[in-house]
């Protein structure tokens, strides 16, 4: 993990909104981690594309979640990922 995190900045999910508003993260190599705290049953768009929605949290502040929409190959590969997975 130390090797993979070398020269990268860790930003907690609960800090992400504030960091996006106050810092130019496009110029920083940053990472975040989240736990899938809720999964919505896969849904279909009006044109028939299937997608999933995950709510992620860093377990630091349970009131701060990030919703992630998975489409296309990402949805196909990961839609069965279990709730509680990091």
C-alpha positions in Angstrom: 0.0 0.0 0.0 2.9 2.4 0.8 4.2 1.9 -2.7 0.9 2.5 -4.4 0.2 5.6 -2.3 3.7 7.1 -2.9 3.3 10.7 -4.1 -0.5 10.6 -3.9 -2.7 12.6 -1.6 -5.5 10.7 0.4 -8.7 12.6 0.5 -11.5 11.1 2.6 -14.9 10.9 1.0 -16.3 13.0 3.8 -13.8 15.8 2.8 -14.3 15.5 -0.9 -17.0 18.2 -1.4 -15.0 20.7 0.6 -11.7 19.8 -1.2 -13.3 20.2 -4.6 -14.6 23.6 -3.7 -11.3 24.9 -2.2 -8.5 23.1 -4.1 -7.7 22.5 -7.8 -7.6 18.7 -7.6 -6.9 18.4 -11.3 -3.3 19.2 -10.5 -3.0 16.7 -7.7 -2.6 12.9 -7.9 -5.2 12.0 -5.3 -7.1 8.9 -4.2 -10.1 8.1 -2.0 -11.5 5.0 -0.5 -15.1 4.2 0.2 -17.3 1.4 1.5 -20.5 0.5 -0.4 -23.1 1.3 2.2 -26.1 1.0 -0.1 -26.8 -0.4 -3.5 -29.9 0.4 -5.6 -31.4 -2.5 -7.7 -30.0 -2.1 -11.3 -32.2 0.1 -13.4 -32.7 0.9 -17.1 -32.5 4.2 -18.9 -35.1 5.3 -21.4 -32.9 3.9 -24.2 -32.6 0.5 -22.5 -29.1 0.9 -21.0 -28.8 -0.8 -17.6 -27.0 1.0 -14.8 -26.4 0.7 -11.0 -26.2 3.3 -8.3 -23.9 2.8 -5.2 -23.8 5.0 -2.2 -20.2 5.2 -0.7 -19.1 6.4 2.7 -15.7 6.5 4.4 -17.2 5.5 7.8 -15.8 8.7 9.2 -19.1 10.7 8.9 -22.1 8.6 8.1 -24.1 11.6 7.0 -21.7 12.3 4.1 -22.2 9.8 1.2 -21.2 10.0 -2.4 -23.4 8.4 -5.1 -21.7 6.6 -7.9 -23.5 5.7 -11.1 -22.1 2.6 -13.0 -22.8 2.3 -16.7 -21.6 0.1 -19.6 -18.7 -2.3 -19.0 -18.2 -1.0 -15.5 -21.8 -1.9 -14.6 -21.5 -5.3 -16.3 -18.3 -6.1 -14.4 -19.2 -4.8 -11.0 -23.0 -4.8 -10.4 -22.8 -7.9 -8.3 -20.2 -6.4 -5.9 -21.5 -6.9 -2.3 -22.6 -4.1 -0.1 -19.9 -3.6 2.6 -17.1 -3.9 0.0 -14.3 -1.4 0.1 
